[in-house]
Amino acid sequence: MNESVLINQLSYTKEEVLNDIWNRLVNGTLSAQHPFHCPTIATICNDEPEVRTVVLRKVLPIERQLLFHTDYRSPKIEQIQKNNSISWLFYDSKSRIQLRIKSLATLHYQDDISRQRWNDTKTESRKCYFVQPAPSTPSLFPTDGLPSSYYEKEKSKEQNEIGYQHFVVVRTQVKEIDWLYLHHSGHRRARFIYNKDEVYYQWLIP
């Protein structure tokens, strides 16, 4: 019985598959062109799933954590506060690898983690936190929500703090990874379940 899988002509054990998953996730934070850079997340709103694209900002393999940033005024914050289960979806069309990841979210708002992440963000990435009114507010016309004064001059320290007031880091703890490799000769699938410091491996029928 073969306990390994061929991926692009290379043989992987289930342990090597898991290492490859985390390597791909880390690489997704390093380049905007990487297929894992902008995954989809799903939250629960009134017993219905809501999905949207986010930017994968940080991956901590040892801690098994994935981070993204959002606006504290966004509807997803209230959804996470009511139910902190978040599902991630990643897909690499070239490698034909899909990841579905179940996780539990923790919000970091106005704390050391959010401050450090804010300090590390580029000016362009901060722009969306200056919108007025809040994200998802109906508008009579198409707009990015940024006040005209935003473009007038370089931001002062006080003006930057306005953006920081809306900034939140969502840190998610990975509970389970469903890995799928699509290939014309036969798909392969595996599940990795974390329980405290242990991980359980399962091959699945695709």
Buried (B, 14 or more C-beta within 10 A) or exposed (E): EEEBBBBEEEEBEBEBBBEBBBEBBBBBBEEEEBBBBBBBBBBBBEEEEEEEEBBBBBBBBEEBBBBBBBBBBBBBBEBBEEEBBBBBBBBBEEBBBBBBBBBBBBBBBEEEBBBEBBEEBEEEEBBBBBBEEEBEEEEEEEEEBEEEEBEEEEBEEEEBEBBBEBBBBBBBBBBBBBBBBBEEEEEBBBBBBBEEEEBEBEEEEE
